[in-house]
């Protein structure tokens, strides 16, 4: 597996985690838990954005990694 493939797989996993946290936030009745889920979702969203930028950089500098 290439580095680009690994980064793309990690990005896909982060998107799944973000969706799960969103679902937990929406379904939670406990305000404290909702806050924690929301905070975690924001952290994951930031990491996801960094990974998306890294994928774009890899594709820009290494054309063979383009999807």
C-alpha distances in whole Angstrom, upper triangle without the diagonal:
4,7,8,6,7,10,11,10,12,15,15,16,18,20,21,22,24,26,26,28,30,31,32,34,36,37,38,42,42,42,41,37,37,37,35,32,33,32,29,28,29,27,24,25,25,22,20,22,21,17,18,20,17,15,18,18,15,16,19,18,15,16,13,11,14,14
4,5,5,6,9,10,11,12,14,15,17,18,20,21,23,24,26,27,29,30,32,33,35,36,38,39,43,42,42,41,38,37,37,35,32,33,32,29,28,28,26,23,24,24,20,19,20,19,15,16,17,14,12,15,15,11,12,16,14,12,13,11,9,12,13
4,5,5,6,9,10,10,12,14,15,16,18,20,21,22,24,26,27,28,30,31,33,35,36,37,41,40,40,38,36,35,35,32,30,30,29,26,25,26,23,21,21,20,17,16,17,15,12,14,14,11,10,13,12,9,11,14,13,11,13,12,9,12,13
4,5,5,6,9,10,10,12,14,15,17,19,20,21,23,24,26,27,29,30,31,33,35,36,40,40,39,38,35,34,34,31,29,29,28,26,24,24,22,20,20,19,16,15,15,14,10,11,12,9,7,10,10,7,8,11,11,9,11,10,6,9,10
4,5,5,6,9,10,10,12,14,15,17,18,20,21,23,24,26,27,29,30,32,33,34,38,38,38,37,34,33,33,31,29,29,28,25,24,24,23,20,20,20,17,15,17,16,12,12,14,12,9,12,13,10,11,15,15,12,13,11,8,10,10
4,5,5,6,9,10,11,12,14,15,16,18,20,21,22,24,26,27,28,30,32,33,36,36,36,35,32,31,31,28,26,27,26,23,22,23,20,17,18,18,15,14,16,14,11,12,14,11,10,14,14,12,13,17,16,15,16,14,11,13,13
4,5,5,6,9,10,10,12,14,15,16,18,20,21,22,24,26,27,29,30,31,35,35,34,33,30,29,29,26,24,24,23,21,19,20,18,15,15,15,12,10,12,11,7,9,11,8,7,11,11,9,11,14,15,14,15,14,11,12,13
4,5,5,6,9,10,11,13,14,15,17,19,20,21,23,25,26,27,29,30,34,34,34,33,30,29,29,27,24,24,24,21,19,20,18,15,15,16,13,10,12,12,8,8,11,9,7,10,12,10,11,14,15,14,15,14,10,11,10
4,5,5,6,9,10,11,12,14,16,17,19,20,21,23,24,26,27,29,32,33,33,31,28,28,28,26,23,23,23,20,19,20,18,15,16,17,14,11,14,14,10,11,14,12,10,14,16,14,15,18,19,17,18,17,13,14,13
4,5,5,6,9,10,10,12,14,15,16,18,20,21,22,24,26,27,30,30,30,29,26,25,25,23,20,21,20,17,16,17,15,12,13,14,10,9,12,11,8,10,13,11,10,14,15,14,16,19,19,18,20,19,15,16,15
4,5,5,6,9,10,10,12,14,15,16,18,20,21,23,24,26,29,29,29,28,25,24,24,22,19,19,19,16,14,15,14,10,10,11,9,6,9,9,6,7,10,10,9,12,14,13,14,17,19,18,19,19,15,15,14
4,5,5,6,9,10,11,13,14,15,17,19,20,21,23,24,28,29,29,28,25,24,24,22,19,19,20,17,15,16,16,12,12,14,12,9,12,13,10,10,14,13,11,14,17,16,16,19,21,20,20,20,16,16,14
4,5,5,6,9,10,11,12,14,15,17,18,20,21,22,26,26,27,25,22,22,22,20,17,18,18,15,13,15,14,10,12,14,11,9,13,14,11,12,16,15,14,17,19,18,19,22,24,23,23,22,19,19,17
4,5,5,6,9,10,10,12,14,15,16,18,20,21,24,24,24,23,20,19,19,17,14,15,15,12,10,12,11,7,8,10,8,6,10,11,9,10,14,14,13,16,18,18,19,22,23,23,24,24,20,20,18
4,5,5,6,9,10,11,12,14,15,17,18,20,24,24,24,23,20,19,19,18,15,15,15,13,10,12,12,8,8,11,10,7,10,12,11,11,14,15,14,16,19,19,19,22,24,24,24,24,20,19,18
4,5,5,6,9,10,11,12,14,15,17,18,22,23,23,23,19,18,19,17,14,15,16,13,11,14,14,10,11,14,13,10,14,16,14,14,18,18,17,20,22,22,22,25,27,26,27,26,22,22,20
4,5,5,6,9,10,10,12,14,15,16,20,20,20,19,16,15,16,14,11,12,13,10,8,11,11,8,10,12,11,10,13,15,14,15,18,19,18,21,23,23,24,27,28,28,29,28,24,24,22
4,5,5,6,9,10,10,12,14,15,19,19,19,18,15,14,14,13,10,10,11,8,6,8,9,6,7,10,10,9,12,14,13,14,17,18,18,20,22,23,24,26,28,28,29,29,25,24,23
4,5,5,6,9,10,11,12,14,18,19,19,19,16,14,16,15,11,11,13,11,8,11,13,10,10,14,14,12,14,17,16,16,20,21,20,22,25,25,25,28,30,30,30,30,26,25,23
4,5,5,6,9,10,11,12,16,17,17,17,14,13,15,13,9,11,13,11,9,13,13,11,12,16,15,14,17,19,18,19,22,23,23,25,27,27,28,31,33,32,33,32,28,28,26
4,5,5,6,9,10,10,14,14,14,14,11,10,11,9,6,7,10,7,6,10,11,9,11,14,14,13,16,18,18,19,22,23,23,25,27,28,29,31,33,33,34,34,30,29,28
4,5,5,6,9,10,13,14,14,15,12,9,11,11,7,7,10,9,7,10,12,11,11,14,15,14,16,19,19,19,22,24,24,25,28,29,29,31,34,34,34,34,30,30,28
4,5,5,6,8,12,14,14,15,12,10,13,13,9,10,13,12,10,14,16,14,14,18,19,17,20,22,22,22,25,27,26,28,31,31,32,34,36,36,36,36,32,31,29
4,5,5,6,10,11,12,12,9,8,11,10,7,9,12,11,10,13,15,14,15,18,19,18,21,23,23,24,27,28,28,30,32,33,34,36,38,38,38,38,34,34,32
4,6,5,9,9,9,10,8,5,8,8,5,6,10,10,9,12,14,14,14,17,19,18,20,23,23,24,26,28,28,30,32,33,34,36,38,38,39,39,35,34,33
4,6,8,11,11,13,10,8,11,12,9,9,13,13,12,14,17,16,16,20,21,20,22,25,25,25,28,30,30,31,34,35,35,37,40,40,40,40,36,35,33
4,7,9,11,13,10,9,12,13,10,12,15,15,14,17,19,19,19,23,24,23,25,28,28,28,31,32,32,34,36,37,38,40,42,42,42,42,38,37,35
4,6,8,9,7,6,10,11,9,11,14,14,14,17,19,18,20,22,24,23,26,28,28,29,32,33,33,35,37,38,39,41,43,43,44,44,40,39,37
4,6,9,8,7,11,12,12,13,16,17,17,19,21,22,23,25,27,27,29,31,32,32,35,36,37,38,41,42,42,44,47,47,47,47,44,43,41
4,6,5,6,9,10,11,12,14,15,16,18,20,21,22,25,26,26,28,30,31,32,35,36,37,39,40,41,43,45,46,47,48,48,44,43,42
4,5,5,6,9,10,10,12,14,15,17,18,20,21,23,25,25,27,29,30,31,33,35,36,37,39,40,42,43,45,46,47,47,43,43,41
4,5,5,6,9,10,11,12,14,16,17,18,20,21,23,24,26,28,29,30,32,33,35,36,38,39,41,42,44,45,46,46,42,42,41
4,5,5,6,8,10,10,12,14,15,16,18,20,21,22,24,26,27,28,30,31,32,34,36,37,38,40,42,42,43,44,40,39,38
4,5,5,6,9,10,10,12,14,15,16,18,20,21,22,25,25,26,29,30,31,33,35,36,37,39,40,41,42,42,38,38,36
4,5,5,6,9,10,11,12,14,15,17,19,20,21,23,24,26,27,29,30,32,33,35,36,38,39,40,41,42,38,38,37
4,5,5,6,8,10,11,12,14,16,17,18,20,21,23,24,26,27,28,30,32,33,35,36,38,38,40,40,36,36,35
4,6,5,6,9,10,10,12,14,15,16,18,20,21,22,24,25,26,28,30,31,32,34,36,36,37,38,34,33,32
4,5,5,6,9,10,10,12,14,15,16,19,20,21,23,24,25,27,29,30,31,33,35,35,36,37,33,33,32
4,5,5,6,9,10,11,13,14,16,17,19,20,22,23,25,26,28,29,31,32,34,34,36,37,33,32,32
4,5,5,6,8,10,11,12,14,16,17,18,20,21,22,24,26,27,29,30,32,32,34,34,30,30,29
4,5,5,6,9,10,10,12,14,15,16,18,20,21,22,24,25,27,28,30,31,32,32,28,28,27
4,5,5,6,9,10,11,13,14,15,17,19,20,21,23,24,26,27,29,30,31,32,28,28,27
4,5,5,6,9,10,11,13,14,16,17,19,20,21,23,25,26,27,28,30,31,27,27,27
4,5,5,6,9,10,10,12,14,15,16,18,20,21,22,24,26,26,28,28,24,24,23
4,5,5,6,9,10,10,12,14,15,17,18,20,21,22,24,25,26,27,23,23,22
4,5,5,6,9,10,11,13,14,16,17,19,20,21,23,24,26,27,23,23,23
4,5,5,6,9,10,11,12,14,15,16,18,20,21,22,24,24,21,21,21
4,5,5,6,9,10,10,12,14,15,17,18,20,21,22,22,19,18,18
4,5,5,6,9,10,11,12,14,15,17,18,20,21,22,19,18,18
4,5,5,6,9,10,11,12,14,15,17,18,20,21,17,18,18
4,5,5,6,9,10,10,12,14,15,16,17,18,15,15,15
4,5,5,6,9,10,11,12,14,15,16,17,14,13,13
4,5,5,6,9,10,10,12,14,15,17,14,13,15
4,5,5,6,9,10,11,12,14,15,12,12,14
4,5,5,6,9,10,10,11,12,9,9,10
4,5,5,6,9,10,10,12,10,9,11
4,5,5,6,8,10,12,10,10,13
4,5,5,6,8,9,7,8,11
4,6,5,5,7,5,5,8
4,6,6,9,9,8,11
4,6,9,9,10,13
4,5,6,8,11
4,5,6,9
4,6,8
4,6
4
